[in-house]
Amino acid sequence: MNALTIDMAIQAIVLIGVIITAYLTIRSRDLLVAALMSAAMSLLLSLEFYSLHAPDVAIAEAAVGAGVVTALVVYGIAKTERWEGGE
């Protein structure tokens, strides 16, 4: 296997991980789990951006998407109900 096919295989695995975490984010009824799945998806996206040779975008995605946004969402969940529908 040459380097191009290995790189494409890694990108395919990362993109499958992005799709799985996005599905788990949507399907989760626990809002804290959904926020953490969203952070995992953001980290996988930053890994994908880095593998596509865009390190500045990868750093911004990791800092904003996985860091700041997740912290704000978790803070909002802490101030309200954790479960969807107020169960």
N, C-alpha and C positions, 0 to 999 in steps of 0.2 A: 504494500500500500504506500502510495506516495503521500507527501505532506498535504496536498490539496484535499484528498479524500478524507484524511483524518480530521482536518479542520472542518470540513463539511459535516462529518459525522458528529463532531462535538457541537456544532451549531444546531444540528437537528435535535440532539438530545436536550440542549438548553431550551430550544423553542417548544419541544414537547413538555418540558417542565413548566414553562410559562403558561401553556394552555391548561395543564392540569391544575396549577395553583389558581389560575383565573376561574376555572370551573368550581374548585373548592371554595373560593371566596364568595362566589355567587350563591352556592347551595348551602352554606353554613348558616345556621340559625343563631349561633352564638356570635355576637358582634365582635368580641375580643379575638376569637379564632379567625374571623373574617379579616380583621385588621392585620393580624400577624401573617395570614396567607397573602394579603396584599403587599406587605413588606417583603415577603419571600419572592413574590412575583417581580417586584421592583428590583431586588438584588439580582435575580436572573436576567432581567432586561439590561441591567448595567453590565453584567458579564457578556451578554450578547453584543452590546455596543462596543465594549472593549475588544472583543474578538473581531469586530468589523473595523478596527483601527480608528475608533473615535473615542480616545481616552478622556477628552474634556467632557463629552456628553455622558460618558459612563460615570465620571466622578459627580457630575451634577445630578444624575438620576439616583445614584446611591445616596447622596447627601439629602436631596429634597424628597425624593419618592420614598425611600426606605427610612430616612431619619426624621425629618421635620413633620411630614404629613402623618406618618404613623404615630408619632408622639402626640400630635394634636387630636387625632382620632381616638387614641387610647384615653387621653384626658377627657374628651367629650363623652366617651363611654363610661368613664368613672363617675361623671356628674349625672348620668341618666341611668336607664335600665340596660343591663348587659345583654339580655335576651330579646330577640326580635318579637314584637307584639306585646311586650311587657308581661310575660308569663311568670 
